[in-house]
Amino acid sequence: MVRLLLDKGARHEAKDMAVDRSTTLVLVGPGGSVKTTLAVRLARKKFDPDVGPRDGLLVHEWLVPRRAEGQEPLLASIWDVGGKEVF
């Protein structure tokens, strides 16, 4: 059982969901290469032009949309690795 924190505009909503399939997507690259923008776009289903560079590691949870009726849900954990050379 997974508890997802869903972004609903100005508020957040928690939802319990049984997820049998999961994967990890690691985004790496130089600073300013829009890794965080991509992660936020996938996880929140919206584009945020004000997302700036981050330090360290951010983890976003993305419930991948089902492609076919009856398909098991897939939870992707997106690891957004800071683009500074130290990381």
Secondary structure as GFF3:
##gff-version 3
##sequence-region A 1 87
A	DSSP	beta_strand	2	8	.	.	.	ID=ss1
A	DSSP	beta_strand	11	17	.	.	.	ID=ss2
A	DSSP	beta_strand	21	27	.	.	.	ID=ss3
A	DSSP	alpha_helix	35	44	.	.	.	ID=ss4
A	DSSP	beta_strand	57	64	.	.	.	ID=ss5
A	DSSP	beta_strand	74	81	.	.	.	ID=ss6
###
